[in-house]
Amino acid sequence: MIAIDLRKFVQEYWAAISGKAKTLPLLDKYIRDSELKNHILSYEVPFPCYELFADDFICEDDKIVVRARFKGTHKGDMMGIAPTGKTVEVPFSVIYQVDGEKIIKSWLFMNQMELMNQLGIASDN
């Protein structure tokens, strides 16, 4: 097995997809986890070419944790919510398990209520 620098791998992966159209062939280059691919493609519809910003990395064995931010403009339907035209920036964390220079499993933690607040759909009150 070839050891890879997980931080460098994720930085390269994010540089390849952040602010660009996320197509299946592009995702296939970095990901084997079908749930992650589906999640990315499902967010590409309401937030085309959304950006990702990494704030922190923690690496251990075959896993990397990234504390980050998602930024995009709501231009397409999202779960029945019509486009608002609002730009959102939502913090999230993700854990990737990597094998053979591919993400094989992921765990994503994002506050959906924060997203809805920024879109003006819900409020904390």
TIRO-719655 format. One record per residue: residue number from 1; x, y, z negated of N, C-alpha, C in turn. Coordinates in Angstrom, 2 decimals. Layout:
N
site n: NUM&nu: X&nv: Y&nw: Z&cau: X&cav: Y&caw: Z&cu: X&cv: Y&cw: Z
...
// end
This chain:
125
site n: 1&nu: 0.84&nv: -1.19&nw: 0.00&cau: 0.00&cav: 0.00&caw: 0.00&cu: 0.88&cv: 1.24&cw: 0.00
site n: 2&nu: 0.54&nv: 2.21&nw: 0.81&cau: 1.28&cav: 3.46&caw: 0.88&cu: 0.71&cv: 4.43&cw: -0.13
site n: 3&nu: 1.57&nv: 4.94&nw: -1.01&cau: 1.13&cav: 5.92&caw: -1.99&cu: 0.98&cv: 7.27&cw: -1.29
site n: 4&nu: -0.10&nv: 7.96&nw: -1.58&cau: -0.31&cav: 9.28&caw: -0.98&cu: -0.44&cv: 10.31&cw: -2.10
site n: 5&nu: -0.17&nv: 11.54&nw: -1.79&cau: -0.36&cav: 12.65&caw: -2.71&cu: -1.84&cv: 13.04&cw: -2.62
site n: 6&nu: -2.60&nv: 12.69&nw: -3.66&cau: -4.05&cav: 12.91&caw: -3.63&cu: -4.41&cv: 14.38&cw: -3.47
site n: 7&nu: -3.70&nv: 15.24&nw: -4.16&cau: -4.00&cav: 16.67&caw: -4.05&cu: -3.79&cv: 17.15&cw: -2.61
site n: 8&nu: -2.69&nv: 16.77&nw: -2.02&cau: -2.40&cav: 17.16&caw: -0.63&cu: -3.45&cv: 16.60&cw: 0.32
site n: 9&nu: -3.85&nv: 15.35&nw: 0.09&cau: -4.88&cav: 14.71&caw: 0.92&cu: -6.20&cv: 15.49&cw: 0.85
site n: 10&nu: -6.65&nv: 15.84&nw: -0.35&cau: -7.92&cav: 16.56&caw: -0.50&cu: -7.80&cv: 17.97&cw: 0.08
site n: 11&nu: -6.67&nv: 18.62&nw: -0.11&cau: -6.49&cav: 19.95&caw: 0.47&cu: -6.56&cv: 19.89&cw: 1.99
site n: 12&nu: -5.95&nv: 18.87&nw: 2.59&cau: -6.01&cav: 18.70&caw: 4.04&cu: -7.44&cv: 18.43&cw: 4.50
site n: 13&nu: -8.13&nv: 17.54&nw: 3.78&cau: -9.52&cav: 17.19&caw: 4.09&cu: -10.41&cv: 18.42&cw: 4.01
site n: 14&nu: -10.31&nv: 19.18&nw: 2.92&cau: -11.15&cav: 20.37&caw: 2.77&cu: -10.81&cv: 21.42&cw: 3.82
site n: 15&nu: -9.53&nv: 21.58&nw: 4.16&cau: -9.15&cav: 22.54&caw: 5.21&cu: -9.78&cv: 22.14&cw: 6.55
site n: 16&nu: -9.92&nv: 20.84&nw: 6.77&cau: -10.49&cav: 20.35&caw: 8.03&cu: -12.00&cv: 20.59&cw: 8.12
site n: 17&nu: -12.70&nv: 20.63&nw: 6.98&cau: -14.16&cav: 20.75&caw: 7.02&cu: -14.70&cv: 22.09&cw: 6.54
site n: 18&nu: -13.96&nv: 22.81&nw: 5.71&cau: -14.46&cav: 24.05&caw: 5.12&cu: -14.61&cv: 25.15&cw: 6.16
site n: 19&nu: -15.81&nv: 25.70&nw: 6.24&cau: -16.08&cav: 26.79&caw: 7.18&cu: -16.24&cv: 26.33&cw: 8.62
site n: 20&nu: -16.31&nv: 25.02&nw: 8.81&cau: -16.44&cav: 24.45&caw: 10.16&cu: -17.65&cv: 23.53&cw: 10.21
site n: 21&nu: -18.07&nv: 23.20&nw: 11.42&cau: -19.16&cav: 22.23&caw: 11.58&cu: -18.68&cv: 20.87&cw: 11.09
site n: 22&nu: -19.49&nv: 20.24&nw: 10.27&cau: -19.14&cav: 18.94&caw: 9.70&cu: -19.82&cv: 17.85&cw: 10.54
site n: 23&nu: -19.05&nv: 17.26&nw: 11.43&cau: -19.57&cav: 16.23&caw: 12.33&cu: -19.19&cv: 14.85&cw: 11.80
site n: 24&nu: -19.93&nv: 13.86&nw: 12.21&cau: -19.63&cav: 12.49&caw: 11.77&cu: -18.23&cv: 12.05&cw: 12.18
site n: 25&nu: -17.78&nv: 12.29&nw: 13.41&cau: -16.40&cav: 11.89&caw: 13.76&cu: -15.35&cv: 12.55&cw: 12.86
site n: 26&nu: -15.57&nv: 13.82&nw: 12.50&cau: -14.64&cav: 14.50&caw: 11.61&cu: -14.66&cv: 13.86&cw: 10.23
site n: 27&nu: -15.84&nv: 13.60&nw: 9.69&cau: -15.96&cav: 12.98&caw: 8.37&cu: -15.36&cv: 11.58&cw: 8.36
site n: 28&nu: -15.55&nv: 10.84&nw: 9.45&cau: -15.01&cav: 9.47&caw: 9.54&cu: -13.49&cv: 9.44&cw: 9.40
site n: 29&nu: -12.84&nv: 10.52&nw: 9.76&cau: -11.38&cav: 10.59&caw: 9.65&cu: -10.91&cv: 10.51&cw: 8.20
site n: 30&nu: -11.75&nv: 11.00&nw: 7.27&cau: -11.36&cav: 11.10&caw: 5.86&cu: -12.18&cv: 10.24&cw: 4.91
site n: 31&nu: -13.36&nv: 9.81&nw: 5.33&cau: -14.33&cav: 9.20&caw: 4.40&cu: -14.84&cv: 7.85&cw: 4.88
site n: 32&nu: -14.89&nv: 6.89&nw: 3.95&cau: -15.60&cav: 5.62&caw: 4.20&cu: -16.89&cv: 5.53&cw: 3.37
site n: 33&nu: -17.05&nv: 6.38&nw: 2.38&cau: -18.21&cav: 6.40&caw: 1.49&cu: -19.42&cv: 6.97&cw: 2.23
site n: 34&nu: -20.37&nv: 6.11&nw: 2.62&cau: -21.52&cav: 6.55&caw: 3.41&cu: -22.41&cv: 7.53&cw: 2.65
site n: 35&nu: -22.53&nv: 7.38&nw: 1.33&cau: -23.34&cav: 8.31&caw: 0.55&cu: -22.76&cv: 9.72&cw: 0.62
site n: 36&nu: -21.45&nv: 9.84&nw: 0.55&cau: -20.81&cav: 11.15&caw: 0.64&cu: -21.02&cv: 11.75&cw: 2.03
site n: 37&nu: -20.85&nv: 10.94&nw: 3.06&cau: -21.09&cav: 11.44&caw: 4.42&cu: -22.51&cv: 11.96&cw: 4.57
site n: 38&nu: -23.48&nv: 11.19&nw: 4.09&cau: -24.89&cav: 11.61&caw: 4.18&cu: -25.14&cv: 12.90&cw: 3.42
site n: 39&nu: -24.53&nv: 13.03&nw: 2.25&cau: -24.69&cav: 14.25&caw: 1.45&cu: -24.15&cv: 15.46&cw: 2.21
site n: 40&nu: -22.94&nv: 15.32&nw: 2.74&cau: -22.30&cav: 16.42&caw: 3.48&cu: -23.16&cv: 16.81&cw: 4.68
site n: 41&nu: -23.59&nv: 15.83&nw: 5.44&cau: -24.40&cav: 16.13&caw: 6.63&cu: -25.75&cv: 16.74&cw: 6.25
site n: 42&nu: -26.32&nv: 16.33&nw: 5.12&cau: -27.60&cav: 16.88&caw: 4.70&cu: -27.47&cv: 18.34&cw: 4.27
site n: 43&nu: -26.32&nv: 18.75&nw: 3.74&cau: -26.11&cav: 20.16&caw: 3.37&cu: -25.66&cv: 21.00&cw: 4.54
site n: 44&nu: -25.15&nv: 20.36&nw: 5.59&cau: -24.73&cav: 21.10&caw: 6.78&cu: -25.94&cv: 21.70&cw: 7.50
site n: 45&nu: -27.11&nv: 21.06&nw: 7.38&cau: -28.33&cav: 21.58&caw: 8.04&cu: -28.77&cv: 22.91&cw: 7.42
site n: 46&nu: -28.99&nv: 22.99&nw: 6.11&cau: -29.43&cav: 24.26&caw: 5.55&cu: -28.31&cv: 25.30&cw: 5.41
site n: 47&nu: -27.06&nv: 24.84&nw: 5.30&cau: -25.93&cav: 25.74&caw: 5.10&cu: -24.84&cv: 25.44&cw: 6.14
site n: 48&nu: -25.10&nv: 25.76&nw: 7.41&cau: -24.14&cav: 25.41&caw: 8.47&cu: -22.76&cv: 26.02&cw: 8.22
site n: 49&nu: -21.75&nv: 25.19&nw: 8.43&cau: -20.35&cav: 25.61&caw: 8.29&cu: -20.03&cv: 26.14&cw: 6.90
site n: 50&nu: -20.68&nv: 25.57&nw: 5.87&cau: -20.42&cav: 26.03&caw: 4.51&cu: -18.94&cv: 25.85&cw: 4.14
site n: 51&nu: -18.52&nv: 26.64&nw: 3.17&cau: -17.12&cav: 26.63&caw: 2.74&cu: -16.96&cv: 25.97&cw: 1.38
site n: 52&nu: -15.77&nv: 25.43&nw: 1.15&cau: -15.41&cav: 24.82&caw: -0.12&cu: -14.15&cv: 25.48&cw: -0.64
site n: 53&nu: -14.15&nv: 25.80&nw: -1.94&cau: -13.00&cav: 26.42&caw: -2.59&cu: -12.63&cv: 25.62&cw: -3.82
site n: 54&nu: -11.42&nv: 25.10&nw: -3.85&cau: -10.95&cav: 24.31&caw: -4.99&cu: -10.32&cv: 25.23&cw: -6.03
site n: 55&nu: -10.72&nv: 25.05&nw: -7.29&cau: -10.17&cav: 25.84&caw: -8.38&cu: -9.18&cv: 25.04&cw: -9.22
site n: 56&nu: -9.42&nv: 23.75&nw: -9.39&cau: -8.55&cav: 22.89&caw: -10.19&cu: -8.54&cv: 21.48&cw: -9.64
site n: 57&nu: -7.43&nv: 20.79&nw: -9.84&cau: -7.29&cav: 19.39&caw: -9.46&cu: -6.75&cv: 18.61&cw: -10.66
site n: 58&nu: -7.28&nv: 17.42&nw: -10.86&cau: -6.72&cav: 16.49&caw: -11.84&cu: -6.61&cv: 15.14&cw: -11.13
site n: 59&nu: -5.41&nv: 14.60&nw: -11.09&cau: -5.16&cav: 13.33&caw: -10.39&cu: -4.76&cv: 12.25&cw: -11.38
site n: 60&nu: -5.30&nv: 11.07&nw: -11.17&cau: -4.98&cav: 9.91&caw: -12.00&cu: -5.18&cv: 8.66&cw: -11.17
site n: 61&nu: -4.12&nv: 7.89&nw: -11.02&cau: -4.16&cav: 6.65&caw: -10.24&cu: -4.74&cv: 6.91&cw: -8.85
site n: 62&nu: -5.88&nv: 6.28&nw: -8.53&cau: -6.47&cav: 6.43&caw: -7.20&cu: -7.63&cv: 7.43&cw: -7.17
site n: 63&nu: -7.75&nv: 8.25&nw: -8.23&cau: -8.86&cav: 9.19&caw: -8.31&cu: -8.34&cv: 10.62&cw: -8.45
site n: 64&nu: -9.15&nv: 11.54&nw: -7.91&cau: -8.86&cav: 12.96&caw: -8.07&cu: -10.16&cv: 13.69&cw: -8.40
site n: 65&nu: -10.08&nv: 14.56&nw: -9.41&cau: -11.21&cav: 15.39&caw: -9.80&cu: -10.93&cv: 16.80&cw: -9.28
site n: 66&nu: -11.94&nv: 17.39&nw: -8.67&cau: -11.81&cav: 18.75&caw: -8.16&cu: -12.92&cv: 19.59&cw: -8.77
site n: 67&nu: -12.52&nv: 20.67&nw: -9.45&cau: -13.48&cav: 21.68&caw: -9.92&cu: -13.47&cv: 22.75&cw: -8.85
site n: 68&nu: -14.65&nv: 23.07&nw: -8.31&cau: -14.66&cav: 23.87&caw: -7.10&cu: -15.93&cv: 24.71&cw: -6.98
site n: 69&nu: -16.03&nv: 25.39&nw: -5.81&cau: -17.20&cav: 26.20&caw: -5.48&cu: -17.61&cv: 25.91&cw: -4.05
site n: 70&nu: -18.91&nv: 25.91&nw: -3.84&cau: -19.56&cav: 25.73&caw: -2.53&cu: -20.12&cv: 27.10&cw: -2.15
site n: 71&nu: -19.85&nv: 27.58&nw: -0.93&cau: -20.39&cav: 28.86&caw: -0.49&cu: -20.98&cv: 28.70&cw: 0.91
site n: 72&nu: -22.21&nv: 29.16&nw: 1.05&cau: -22.86&cav: 29.07&caw: 2.35&cu: -24.09&cv: 29.97&cw: 2.43
site n: 73&nu: -24.53&nv: 30.20&nw: 3.65&cau: -25.72&cav: 31.00&caw: 3.88&cu: -26.86&cv: 30.08&cw: 4.29
site n: 74&nu: -27.98&nv: 30.23&nw: 3.62&cau: -29.15&cav: 29.37&caw: 3.82&cu: -29.83&cv: 29.73&cw: 5.14
site n: 75&nu: -29.52&nv: 28.96&nw: 6.19&cau: -30.03&cav: 29.24&caw: 7.53&cu: -30.95&cv: 28.16&cw: 8.08
site n: 76&nu: -31.09&nv: 27.04&nw: 7.36&cau: -31.92&cav: 25.94&caw: 7.84&cu: -32.78&cv: 25.37&cw: 6.73
site n: 77&nu: -33.75&nv: 24.56&nw: 7.11&cau: -34.66&cav: 23.94&caw: 6.14&cu: -33.89&cv: 23.06&cw: 5.16
site n: 78&nu: -34.23&nv: 23.18&nw: 3.87&cau: -33.62&cav: 22.36&caw: 2.83&cu: -34.73&cv: 21.77&cw: 1.96
site n: 79&nu: -35.01&nv: 20.51&nw: 2.15&cau: -36.02&cav: 19.81&caw: 1.37&cu: -37.35&cv: 20.57&cw: 1.37
site n: 80&nu: -37.74&nv: 21.06&nw: 2.55&cau: -39.00&cav: 21.77&caw: 2.67&cu: -38.92&cv: 23.25&cw: 2.34
site n: 81&nu: -37.74&nv: 23.74&nw: 1.96&cau: -37.57&cav: 25.16&caw: 1.65&cu: -37.10&cv: 25.87&cw: 2.91
site n: 82&nu: -37.91&nv: 26.81&nw: 3.38&cau: -37.58&cav: 27.56&caw: 4.60&cu: -36.33&cv: 28.39&cw: 4.36
site n: 83&nu: -35.57&nv: 28.66&nw: 5.42&cau: -34.35&cav: 29.47&caw: 5.29&cu: -34.62&cv: 30.82&cw: 4.65
site n: 84&nu: -33.78&nv: 31.19&nw: 3.69&cau: -33.93&cav: 32.48&caw: 3.01&cu: -32.95&cv: 33.53&cw: 3.54
site n: 85&nu: -31.90&nv: 33.08&nw: 4.23&cau: -30.87&cav: 33.99&caw: 4.70&cu: -29.91&cv: 34.43&cw: 3.60
site n: 86&nu: -30.11&nv: 33.91&nw: 2.39&cau: -29.26&cav: 34.30&caw: 1.26&cu: -27.96&cv: 33.49&cw: 1.26
site n: 87&nu: -26.89&nv: 34.16&nw: 0.87&cau: -25.61&cav: 33.49&caw: 0.69&cu: -25.49&cv: 33.10&cw: -0.77
site n: 88&nu: -25.12&nv: 31.86&nw: -1.00&cau: -24.97&cav: 31.33&caw: -2.35&cu: -23.52&cv: 30.91&cw: -2.57
site n: 89&nu: -23.13&nv: 30.93&nw: -3.83&cau: -21.83&cav: 30.38&caw: -4.24&cu: -22.07&cv: 29.62&cw: -5.54
site n: 90&nu: -22.01&nv: 28.30&nw: -5.45&cau: -22.39&cav: 27.44&caw: -6.57&cu: -21.20&cv: 26.60&cw: -7.02
site n: 91&nu: -20.90&nv: 26.62&nw: -8.32&cau: -19.82&cav: 25.77&caw: -8.81&cu: -20.23&cv: 24.31&cw: -8.82
site n: 92&nu: -19.26&nv: 23.43&nw: -8.63&cau: -19.50&cav: 21.99&caw: -8.70&cu: -18.21&cv: 21.28&cw: -9.04
site n: 93&nu: -18.31&nv: 20.03&nw: -9.39&cau: -17.16&cav: 19.16&caw: -9.59&cu: -17.41&cv: 17.88&cw: -8.82
site n: 94&nu: -16.33&nv: 17.30&nw: -8.32&cau: -16.44&cav: 16.04&caw: -7.60&cu: -15.25&cv: 15.17&cw: -7.97
site n: 95&nu: -15.50&nv: 13.90&nw: -8.06&cau: -14.44&cav: 12.90&caw: -8.25&cu: -14.40&cv: 12.06&cw: -6.99
site n: 96&nu: -13.22&nv: 11.94&nw: -6.42&cau: -13.03&cav: 11.08&caw: -5.25&cu: -12.15&cv: 9.90&cw: -5.65
site n: 97&nu: -12.52&nv: 8.73&nw: -5.18&cau: -11.65&cav: 7.56&caw: -5.28&cu: -11.11&cv: 7.33&cw: -3.87
site n: 98&nu: -9.79&nv: 7.24&nw: -3.76&cau: -9.14&cav: 7.19&caw: -2.46&cu: -8.38&cv: 5.88&cw: -2.31
site n: 99&nu: -8.51&nv: 5.28&nw: -1.13&cau: -7.77&cav: 4.06&caw: -0.80&cu: -7.42&cv: 4.12&cw: 0.68
site n: 100&nu: -6.16&nv: 3.91&nw: 1.00&cau: -5.75&cav: 3.89&caw: 2.40&cu: -6.03&cv: 5.18&cw: 3.13
site n: 101&nu: -5.82&nv: 6.31&nw: 2.46&cau: -6.05&cav: 7.63&caw: 3.03&cu: -7.49&cv: 7.87&cw: 3.47
site n: 102&nu: -8.42&nv: 7.26&nw: 2.73&cau: -9.86&cav: 7.48&caw: 2.96&cu: -10.56&cv: 7.56&cw: 1.60
site n: 103&nu: -11.56&nv: 8.40&nw: 1.53&cau: -12.39&cav: 8.46&caw: 0.33&cu: -13.35&cv: 7.28&cw: 0.39
site n: 104&nu: -13.25&nv: 6.41&nw: -0.62&cau: -14.09&cav: 5.20&caw: -0.61&cu: -15.28&cv: 5.32&cw: -1.56
site n: 105&nu: -15.22&nv: 6.26&nw: -2.51&cau: -16.33&cav: 6.46&caw: -3.45&cu: -16.23&cv: 7.88&cw: -3.97
site n: 106&nu: -17.38&nv: 8.46&nw: -4.30&cau: -17.37&cav: 9.82&caw: -4.84&cu: -18.49&cv: 9.98&cw: -5.86
site n: 107&nu: -18.27&nv: 10.91&nw: -6.76&cau: -19.24&cav: 11.28&caw: -7.76&cu: -19.31&cv: 12.80&cw: -7.78
site n: 108&nu: -20.48&nv: 13.36&nw: -7.48&cau: -20.63&cav: 14.81&caw: -7.36&cu: -21.52&cv: 15.32&cw: -8.49
site n: 109&nu: -21.10&nv: 16.44&nw: -9.08&cau: -21.84&cav: 17.07&caw: -10.17&cu: -22.06&cv: 18.53&cw: -9.81
site n: 110&nu: -23.34&nv: 18.87&nw: -9.50&cau: -23.68&cav: 20.24&caw: -9.12&cu: -24.97&cv: 20.63&cw: -9.81
site n: 111&nu: -25.03&nv: 21.85&nw: -10.28&cau: -26.22&cav: 22.36&caw: -10.94&cu: -27.21&cv: 22.84&cw: -9.87
site n: 112&nu: -28.17&nv: 21.99&nw: -9.54&cau: -29.16&cav: 22.32&caw: -8.51&cu: -30.00&cv: 23.53&cw: -8.90
site n: 113&nu: -30.22&nv: 23.72&nw: -10.22&cau: -31.01&cav: 24.87&caw: -10.67&cu: -30.28&cv: 26.17&cw: -10.34
site n: 114&nu: -28.95&nv: 26.18&nw: -10.45&cau: -28.17&cav: 27.36&caw: -10.09&cu: -28.36&cv: 27.68&cw: -8.60
site n: 115&nu: -28.35&nv: 26.64&nw: -7.78&cau: -28.58&cav: 26.83&caw: -6.35&cu: -29.96&cv: 27.43&cw: -6.10
site n: 116&nu: -30.98&nv: 26.88&nw: -6.74&cau: -32.34&cav: 27.39&caw: -6.57&cu: -32.47&cv: 28.82&cw: -7.07
site n: 117&nu: -31.80&nv: 29.15&nw: -8.19&cau: -31.80&cav: 30.52&caw: -8.70&cu: -31.23&cv: 31.49&cw: -7.68
site n: 118&nu: -30.09&nv: 31.14&nw: -7.09&cau: -29.44&cav: 32.01&caw: -6.13&cu: -30.26&cv: 32.17&cw: -4.84
site n: 119&nu: -31.03&nv: 31.14&nw: -4.51&cau: -31.91&cav: 31.24&caw: -3.34&cu: -33.19&cv: 32.00&cw: -3.65
site n: 120&nu: -33.42&nv: 32.30&nw: -4.94&cau: -34.63&cav: 33.01&caw: -5.33&cu: -35.84&cv: 32.11&cw: -5.44
site n: 121&nu: -35.62&nv: 30.80&nw: -5.49&cau: -36.71&cav: 29.80&caw: -5.55&cu: -37.14&cv: 29.57&cw: -6.99
site n: 122&nu: -36.19&nv: 29.68&nw: -7.92&cau: -36.47&cav: 29.42&caw: -9.34&cu: -35.70&cv: 30.43&cw: -10.16
site n: 123&nu: -36.03&nv: 30.50&nw: -11.44&cau: -35.28&cav: 31.36&caw: -12.35&cu: -35.07&cv: 30.64&cw: -13.66
site n: 124&nu: -34.10&nv: 31.11&nw: -14.42&cau: -33.80&cav: 30.49&caw: -15.72&cu: -34.85&cv: 30.83&cw: -16.77
site n: 125&nu: -35.68&nv: 31.81&nw: -16.51&cau: -36.67&cav: 32.25&caw: -17.52&cu: -37.88&cv: 31.37&cw: -17.55
// end
